[in-house]
């Protein structure tokens, strides 16, 4: 009886392990890399915003950054709005 229960739960455990390694673990790595990139941003860095705008960081704050997206056009964005660093 115990062996049959173990056989019944084995596929469920296998699916959970596969789910962790294929979905959750890569997402955690990506999140950590994004957080590190945000913490290393400094004035003058070029960034791409989540809305697709490309700009240059003009001020770094705790929660908000000022990004110049055009001549004399500064927008204040939340740190989560910065998608990546532009090359």
Backbone as a printed PyTorch tensor [residue, N CA C, xyz], in Angstrom:
tensor([[[  0.8270,  -1.1880,   0.0000],
         [  0.0000,   0.0000,   0.0000],
         [  0.8770,   1.2600,   0.0000]],

        [[  1.9040,   1.2890,   0.8310],
         [  2.7750,   2.4670,   0.8850],
         [  3.5090,   2.6680,  -0.4220]],

        [[  3.9060,   1.5950,  -1.0480],
         [  4.6230,   1.7080,  -2.3110],
         [  3.7030,   2.2650,  -3.3980]],

        [[  2.4540,   1.8800,  -3.4020],
         [  1.5280,   2.3900,  -4.4080],
         [  1.2710,   3.8870,  -4.2030]],

        [[  1.2590,   4.3560,  -2.9470],
         [  1.1040,   5.7920,  -2.6820],
         [  2.3200,   6.5530,  -3.1910]],

        [[  3.4870,   5.9830,  -2.9720],
         [  4.7060,   6.6150,  -3.4370],
         [  4.7210,   6.7110,  -4.9530]],

        [[  4.2680,   5.6680,  -5.6160],
         [  4.2030,   5.6510,  -7.0820],
         [  3.1910,   6.6840,  -7.5780]],

        [[  2.1160,   6.8840,  -6.8390],
         [  1.1010,   7.8590,  -7.2350],
         [  1.6270,   9.2980,  -7.1100]],

        [[  2.4270,   9.5820,  -6.1100],
         [  2.9290,  10.9390,  -5.8930],
         [  4.2100,  11.2360,  -6.6570]],

        [[  4.8690,  10.2320,  -7.1610],
         [  6.1270,  10.4400,  -7.8840],
         [  5.9680,  11.3750,  -9.0820]],

        [[  4.9640,  11.2140,  -9.9370],
         [  4.8170,  12.1450, -11.0670],
         [  4.5860,  13.5970, -10.6180]],

        [[  3.8260,  13.7800,  -9.5470],
         [  3.5720,  15.1150,  -9.0240],
         [  4.8700,  15.7600,  -8.5280]],

        [[  5.6570,  14.9960,  -7.8240],
         [  6.9400,  15.5060,  -7.3320],
         [  7.8640,  15.8040,  -8.5020]],

        [[  7.8880,  14.9560,  -9.4900],
         [  8.7110,  15.1660, -10.6750],
         [  8.2990,  16.4410, -11.4160]],

        [[  7.0040,  16.6650, -11.5650],
         [  6.5100,  17.8860, -12.2140],
         [  6.9280,  19.1220, -11.4320]],

        [[  6.8500,  19.0600, -10.1180],
         [  7.2420,  20.2080,  -9.2880],
         [  8.7340,  20.5010,  -9.4240]],

        [[  9.5580,  19.4860,  -9.4710],
         [ 11.0070,  19.6640,  -9.6300],
         [ 11.3140,  20.2760, -10.9950]],

        [[ 10.6890,  19.7680, -12.0280],
         [ 10.8910,  20.3050, -13.3730],
         [ 10.4220,  21.7570, -13.4280]],

        [[  9.2720,  22.0530, -12.8410],
         [  8.7290,  23.4100, -12.7840],
         [  9.7240,  24.3520, -12.1160]],

        [[ 10.3230,  23.9230, -11.0210],
         [ 11.2890,  24.7610, -10.3100],
         [ 12.4990,  25.0640, -11.1830]],

        [[ 13.0860,  24.0520, -11.8060],
         [ 14.3110,  24.2640, -12.5650],
         [ 14.0840,  24.9530, -13.9090]],

        [[ 12.9260,  24.7880, -14.5120],
         [ 12.6850,  25.4060, -15.8160],
         [ 12.0530,  26.7870, -15.7320]],

        [[ 11.3200,  27.0680, -14.6540],
         [ 10.5960,  28.3380, -14.5920],
         [ 11.0400,  29.2080, -13.4180]],

        [[ 10.9860,  28.7030, -12.2240],
         [ 11.2300,  29.5430, -11.0560],
         [ 12.6910,  29.9580, -10.9080]],

        [[ 13.6000,  29.0400, -11.0650],
         [ 15.0190,  29.3420, -10.8680],
         [ 15.5450,  30.3700, -11.8700]],

        [[ 15.2480,  30.2360, -13.1710],
         [ 15.6980,  31.2700, -14.1100],
         [ 15.0760,  32.6360, -13.8240]],

        [[ 13.8160,  32.6680, -13.3770],
         [ 13.1750,  33.9370, -13.0500],
         [ 13.8670,  34.5970, -11.8630]],

        [[ 14.2580,  33.8140, -10.8730],
         [ 14.9560,  34.3620,  -9.7140],
         [ 16.3010,  34.9410, -10.1140]],

        [[ 17.0210,  34.2540, -11.0020],
         [ 18.3090,  34.7530, -11.4800],
         [ 18.1330,  36.0580, -12.2450]],

        [[ 17.1200,  36.1030, -13.0960],
         [ 16.8510,  37.2990, -13.8730],
         [ 16.4860,  38.4700, -12.9580]],

        [[ 15.6750,  38.2150, -11.9480],
         [ 15.2800,  39.2500, -10.9970],
         [ 16.4870,  39.7930, -10.2450]],

        [[ 17.3660,  38.9030,  -9.7870],
         [ 18.5690,  39.3390,  -9.0670],
         [ 19.4810,  40.1650,  -9.9610]],

        [[ 19.6370,  39.7640, -11.2130],
         [ 20.4830,  40.5160, -12.1490],
         [ 19.8920,  41.8990, -12.4100]],

        [[ 18.5730,  41.9910, -12.5220],
         [ 17.9180,  43.2860, -12.7450],
         [ 18.0850,  44.1840, -11.5260]],

        [[ 17.9180,  43.6240, -10.3390],
         [ 18.0960,  44.4120,  -9.1160],
         [ 19.5330,  44.9200,  -8.9970]],

        [[ 20.4960,  44.1020,  -9.3550],
         [ 21.8990,  44.5110,  -9.3100],
         [ 22.1550,  45.6290, -10.3150]],

        [[ 21.5930,  45.5120, -11.5150],
         [ 21.7540,  46.5540, -12.5280],
         [ 21.1720,  47.8710, -12.0260]],

        [[ 20.0030,  47.8250, -11.3830],
         [ 19.3880,  49.0410, -10.8570],
         [ 20.2340,  49.6670,  -9.7550]],

        [[ 20.8250,  48.8430,  -8.9110],
         [ 21.6270,  49.3850,  -7.8110],
         [ 22.9390,  49.9890,  -8.3040]],

        [[ 23.3920,  49.5820,  -9.4880],
         [ 24.6530,  50.0940, -10.0290],
         [ 24.4630,  51.2880, -10.9690]],

        [[ 23.2090,  51.6940, -11.2160],
         [ 22.9720,  52.8220, -12.1120],
         [ 23.5410,  54.1040, -11.5190]],

        [[ 24.1070,  54.9250, -12.3750],
         [ 24.6440,  56.2070, -11.9300],
         [ 24.2890,  57.2690, -12.9650]],

        [[ 24.4740,  58.5270, -12.5890],
         [ 24.1740,  59.6420, -13.4850],
         [ 25.0130,  59.5030, -14.7570]],

        [[ 24.3550,  59.6700, -15.8940],
         [ 25.0320,  59.5630, -17.1810],
         [ 24.8190,  58.2420, -17.8880]],

        [[ 24.3520,  57.2280, -17.1790],
         [ 24.0950,  55.9280, -17.8120],
         [ 22.9000,  56.0320, -18.7560]],

        [[ 22.9960,  55.3600, -19.8870],
         [ 21.8790,  55.3120, -20.8280],
         [ 21.0210,  54.1050, -20.4900]],

        [[ 19.6980,  54.3360, -20.4620],
         [ 18.7670,  53.2760, -20.0800],
         [ 17.6140,  53.1890, -21.0650]],

        [[ 16.9490,  52.0420, -21.0550],
         [ 15.7180,  51.8340, -21.8100],
         [ 14.6080,  51.6600, -20.7860]],

        [[ 13.5490,  52.4530, -20.9400],
         [ 12.4240,  52.3720, -20.0180],
         [ 11.4550,  51.2840, -20.4880]],

        [[ 10.6110,  50.8260, -19.5920],
         [  9.6460,  49.7820, -19.9180],
         [  8.6840,  50.2360, -21.0110]],

        [[  8.4640,  51.5400, -21.1340],
         [  7.5700,  52.0700, -22.1620],
         [  8.2450,  52.1190, -23.5300]],

        [[  9.5390,  51.8370, -23.5720],
         [ 10.2590,  51.8160, -24.8350],
         [ 11.1100,  53.0440, -25.0770]],

        [[ 11.0050,  54.0470, -24.2030],
         [ 11.8170,  55.2480, -24.3490],
         [ 13.2590,  54.9640, -23.9800]],

        [[ 14.1560,  55.6310, -24.6770],
         [ 15.5790,  55.5270, -24.3850],
         [ 16.0050,  56.8740, -23.8360]],

        [[ 16.8050,  56.8900, -22.7890],
         [ 17.2180,  58.1550, -22.2010],
         [ 18.4900,  58.0170, -21.3960]],

        [[ 18.8460,  59.1290, -20.7440],
         [ 20.0660,  59.1850, -19.9400],
         [ 19.6790,  59.5630, -18.5180]],

        [[ 20.2130,  58.8580, -17.5420],
         [ 19.9120,  59.1130, -16.1380],
         [ 20.5480,  60.4430, -15.7380]],

        [[ 19.7230,  61.3340, -15.1650],
         [ 20.2360,  62.6370, -14.7190],
         [ 20.2460,  62.7570, -13.2020]],

        [[ 19.4380,  61.9530, -12.5220],
         [ 19.4360,  61.9740, -11.0600],
         [ 19.0240,  60.6010, -10.5530]],

        [[ 19.7420,  60.1290,  -9.5410],
         [ 19.4600,  58.8220,  -8.9440],
         [ 18.9200,  59.0450,  -7.5420]],

        [[ 17.7550,  58.4620,  -7.2760],
         [ 17.1600,  58.5490,  -5.9470],
         [ 16.9360,  57.1630,  -5.3750]],

        [[ 16.3270,  57.1300,  -4.2090],
         [ 16.0480,  55.8520,  -3.5430],
         [ 15.0170,  55.0390,  -4.3260]],

        [[ 13.8990,  55.6920,  -4.6840],
         [ 12.8200,  54.9990,  -5.3800],
         [ 12.6160,  55.5140,  -6.8040]],

        [[ 12.9910,  56.7630,  -7.0570],
         [ 12.7500,  57.3720,  -8.3640],
         [ 14.0500,  57.8300,  -9.0080]],

        [[ 14.0630,  57.7910, -10.3380],
         [ 15.1850,  58.2680, -11.1270],
         [ 14.6670,  59.3470, -12.0700]],

        [[ 15.5000,  60.3410, -12.3510],
         [ 15.1800,  61.3100, -13.3950],
         [ 15.9120,  60.8640, -14.6440]],

        [[ 15.1830,  60.8030, -15.7510],
         [ 15.7490,  60.3430, -17.0130],
         [ 15.4550,  61.4040, -18.0710]],

        [[ 16.4900,  61.8340, -18.7590],
         [ 16.3280,  62.7930, -19.8440],
         [ 16.0310,  62.0030, -21.1180]],

        [[ 14.8290,  62.2170, -21.6650],
         [ 14.4320,  61.4730, -22.8580],
         [ 14.4880,  62.3510, -24.1080]],

        [[ 14.7980,  63.6030, -23.9260],
         [ 14.9540,  64.5450, -25.0300],
         [ 15.6530,  65.7800, -24.4950]],

        [[ 16.0480,  66.6970, -25.3800],
         [ 16.7160,  67.9100, -24.9070],
         [ 15.7980,  68.6940, -23.9850]],

        [[ 16.2030,  68.8200, -22.7430],
         [ 15.4210,  69.5670, -21.7660],
         [ 14.1660,  68.8600, -21.2990]],

        [[ 13.9780,  67.6000, -21.6430],
         [ 12.7860,  66.8470, -21.2360],
         [ 13.2110,  65.7760, -20.2330]],

        [[ 13.0390,  66.1070, -18.9700],
         [ 13.3530,  65.1550, -17.9020],
         [ 12.0560,  64.5670, -17.3760]],

        [[ 12.0250,  63.2600, -17.2260],
         [ 10.8810,  62.5910, -16.6180],
         [ 11.3660,  61.8680, -15.3760]],

        [[ 10.5050,  61.8510, -14.3830],
         [ 10.8350,  61.1280, -13.1590],
         [ 10.1300,  59.7870, -13.2320]],

        [[ 10.8940,  58.7060, -13.1340],
         [ 10.3220,  57.3680, -13.2690],
         [ 10.6270,  56.5310, -12.0330]],

        [[  9.7400,  55.6180, -11.7630],
         [  9.9450,  54.6540, -10.6900],
         [ 11.0490,  53.6890, -11.1100]],

        [[ 11.7690,  53.1510, -10.1720],
         [ 12.8760,  52.2540, -10.5130],
         [ 12.4080,  51.0140, -11.2700]],

        [[ 11.1620,  50.6080, -11.0610],
         [ 10.6560,  49.4360, -11.7790],
         [ 10.3760,  49.7460, -13.2510]],

        [[ 10.3530,  51.0330, -13.6320],
         [ 10.1100,  51.4150, -15.0370],
         [ 11.3670,  51.3090, -15.8850]],

        [[ 12.5090,  51.0950, -15.2690],
         [ 13.7540,  50.9580, -16.0260],
         [ 13.9170,  49.4840, -16.3900]],

        [[ 13.8810,  49.2330, -17.6970],
         [ 13.9360,  47.8490, -18.1760],
         [ 15.3770,  47.3480, -18.2560]],

        [[ 16.2760,  48.1670, -18.8110],
         [ 17.6530,  47.7170, -18.9700],
         [ 18.5620,  48.8910, -19.2510]],

        [[ 19.8560,  48.6130, -19.2300],
         [ 20.8430,  49.5940, -19.6430],
         [ 20.9640,  49.5260, -21.1510]],

        [[ 21.0940,  50.6930, -21.7710],
         [ 21.2650,  50.7430, -23.2130],
         [ 22.7550,  50.7250, -23.5230]],

        [[ 23.0980,  50.1130, -24.6050],
         [ 24.5140,  50.0400, -25.0160],
         [ 24.8440,  51.1600, -25.9440]]])
